Amino acid sequence: MEAILHGFILAFGLILPLGVQNVFVFTQGATQPRVSRALPAVLAASLCDTLLILLAVYGVSAVVLQFEALRIVLMLAGGVFLLYMGVTLWRSRPSATSGGISARALPASKQMLFAASVSLLNPHALLDTIGVIGTSALVYESADRLCFAAACIVVSWLWFVGLAGAGSALRRFDGSGRLMILFNKGSALFIWVTALYLLWNLAQDTLF
């Protein structure tokens, strides 16, 4: 029970702050005509988090971070992708029909690709997962460690389902689509700042 409670509280604390992954899932919930159409984004984000949590708890991902070249490639790819995603959000415009549903709501394949990208091409998320969840799991053994990992995973799945639902609720409330335009632009600005911060850190590490 202690391991489950620990995993639940820790995972909730890590996933709660606004992040690119959260913004993307929420946006898809808001732009799709039905919340069920945002399930590909929810599934991809949740599955990626599940993978990262399992790798962190059982120590496999720590090996990856030992390769400096791989870390640099990961950070560069993540920064470039976030810049592109910001442009996509900034240019998106809700239509005047269908209660302000965005004309740029993504199909299932692109939802899954984008969700996986913002989940796996985010070095800070990887470091947080390994550094916090991975090290916290070291105090448990066998069954308790599994319970700890399961609690973290359950929180992740419930959170992303809730985000998509919240986005869908915003779409129904915002019939004109004006709030969605503001949200998209605010999200784009947030993502650009995240990308520039990531690339700046990369430049600091490699050039100075």
C-alpha positions in Angstrom: 0.0 0.0 0.0 2.9 2.4 0.8 4.4 1.8 -2.6 1.1 2.4 -4.4 0.5 5.7 -2.5 4.0 6.8 -3.1 3.8 6.1 -6.8 0.4 7.9 -7.1 1.5 11.1 -5.3 4.9 11.2 -7.1 3.5 10.6 -10.6 0.7 13.2 -10.0 3.2 15.8 -8.9 5.4 15.2 -12.0 2.6 15.2 -14.5 0.5 18.1 -13.2 2.7 21.1 -14.4 1.9 22.4 -17.8 4.1 20.7 -20.4 4.1 20.2 -24.2 2.7 16.7 -23.9 -0.2 18.0 -21.8 -0.9 20.9 -24.1 -1.0 18.6 -27.1 -3.5 16.1 -25.6 -5.7 18.9 -24.4 -5.6 20.6 -27.8 -6.7 17.4 -29.5 -9.5 17.0 -27.1 -10.6 20.6 -27.9 -10.3 20.4 -31.7 -11.8 17.0 -32.4 -15.6 16.8 -33.1 -15.9 14.1 -30.4 -13.7 13.3 -27.4 -13.4 9.7 -28.7 -11.6 11.1 -31.8 -8.8 12.3 -29.5 -8.2 8.8 -28.2 -5.2 8.2 -30.5 -3.4 11.1 -28.8 -4.4 9.8 -25.4 -3.2 6.3 -26.2 0.1 7.3 -27.7 1.0 9.7 -24.8 -0.1 7.1 -22.2 1.8 4.3 -23.8 5.0 6.4 -24.2 4.7 7.3 -20.5 4.2 3.7 -19.6 7.3 2.8 -21.5 9.4 5.5 -19.9 8.2 4.6 -16.4 9.0 1.0 -16.8 12.4 1.8 -18.3 13.1 4.2 -15.4 11.9 1.8 -12.7 13.9 -1.1 -14.0 17.0 0.9 -14.9 17.3 0.3 -18.7 17.0 3.9 -19.7 19.9 5.0 -17.5 22.2 3.3 -20.0 21.0 5.5 -22.9 21.9 8.7 -21.0 25.5 7.5 -20.8 26.0 8.1 -24.6 26.7 11.9 -25.1 26.2 11.8 -28.8 22.7 10.2 -28.4 21.8 12.8 -25.9 22.8 15.7 -28.2 20.8 14.2 -31.2 17.8 13.7 -28.9 17.9 17.3 -27.7 18.4 18.7 -31.2 15.6 16.7 -32.7 13.3 17.6 -29.8 14.0 21.3 -30.2 13.4 21.3 -33.9 10.2 19.3 -33.6 8.8 21.6 -30.9 9.5 24.7 -33.1 7.5 23.0 -35.9 4.7 22.1 -33.6 4.5 25.6 -32.3 4.1 26.9 -35.9 1.3 24.4 -36.5 -0.6 25.5 -33.4 -0.2 29.2 -34.1 -1.6 28.8 -37.6 -4.6 26.7 -36.6 -7.9 28.4 -37.0 -11.3 27.2 -35.7 -14.0 27.1 -38.3 -17.2 29.0 -37.9 -19.2 25.8 -38.1 -19.5 22.7 -35.9 -19.2 24.8 -32.7 -15.8 26.1 -33.5 -14.1 22.8 -34.2 -10.6 23.4 -35.6 -10.2 22.7 -39.3 -6.7 21.4 -38.4 -7.8 18.6 -36.1 -5.3 15.9 -36.7 -6.1 12.4 -38.0 -5.3 9.4 -35.9 -1.9 8.7 -37.4 -0.6 12.2 -36.9 -2.0 12.4 -33.4 -0.1 9.3 -32.5 3.1 10.5 -34.2 3.0 14.0 -32.6 2.1 12.6 -29.1 5.0 10.1 -29.3 7.4 12.8 -30.5 6.6 15.2 -27.7 6.8 12.3 -25.2 10.0 10.6 -26.4 11.9 13.7 -27.9 11.7 15.6 -24.6 15.1 15.2 -22.8 13.8 17.0 -19.7 10.9 14.6 -19.4 13.4 11.7 -19.8 15.7 13.1 -17.1 12.8 13.7 -14.7 11.5 10.2 -15.2 14.8 8.6 -14.7 16.0 11.0 -12.0 12.9 11.1 -9.9 10.7 8.0 -10.6 13.7 5.8 -11.3 15.6 6.7 -8.2 12.5 6.6 -6.0 11.8 3.1 -7.1 15.2 1.9 -5.8 13.8 1.8 -2.2 11.4 -1.0 -3.2 12.0 -4.6 -4.3 10.1 -7.2 -6.4 6.3 -6.9 -5.8 6.5 -3.5 -4.1 8.5 -2.0 -7.0 6.0 -3.4 -9.5 3.1 -1.8 -7.5 5.0 1.5 -7.4 5.4 1.4 -11.2 1.8 0.4 -11.7 0.6 3.3 -9.6 2.6 5.8 -11.7 1.3 4.3 -14.9 -2.4 4.5 -13.8 -2.0 8.1 -12.9 -0.6 8.8 -16.3 -3.5 7.1 -18.2 -6.1 8.8 -16.0 -4.5 12.2 -16.4 -4.4 12.1 -20.2 -8.0 10.8 -20.5 -9.0 13.7 -18.2 -7.1 16.3 -20.3 -8.8 15.2 -23.5 -12.2 15.4 -21.7 -11.4 18.9 -20.4 -10.5 20.0 -24.0 -13.7 18.6 -25.3 -15.6 20.5 -22.6 -13.9 23.7 -23.7 -15.0 23.1 -27.3 -18.6 22.8 -26.3 -18.4 25.9 -24.1 -16.6 28.0 -26.7 -19.1 27.9 -29.5 -17.4 30.8 -31.4 -13.9 29.3 -31.2 -12.4 32.5 -29.9 -11.1 30.9 -26.7 -9.6 28.1 -28.7 -7.7 30.6 -30.9 -6.3 32.2 -27.7 -5.4 28.8 -26.3 -3.7 27.7 -29.5 -1.6 30.9 -29.6 -0.7 30.7 -25.9 0.2 27.1 -26.4 2.4 27.9 -29.4 4.2 30.6 -27.4 4.8 28.2 -24.5 6.1 25.5 -26.9 8.5 27.9 -28.7 9.9 29.1 -25.3 10.4 25.4 -24.4 12.1 24.7 -27.7 14.4 27.7 -27.4 15.3 26.8 -23.9 16.1 23.3 -24.9 18.3 24.4 -27.9 20.0 27.1 -25.7 21.0 24.4 -23.1 22.3 22.2 -26.0 24.4 25.1 -27.3 25.7 25.8 -23.8 26.7 22.2 -23.3 28.3 21.7 -26.7 29.9 25.1 -27.6 31.0 26.5 -24.2 
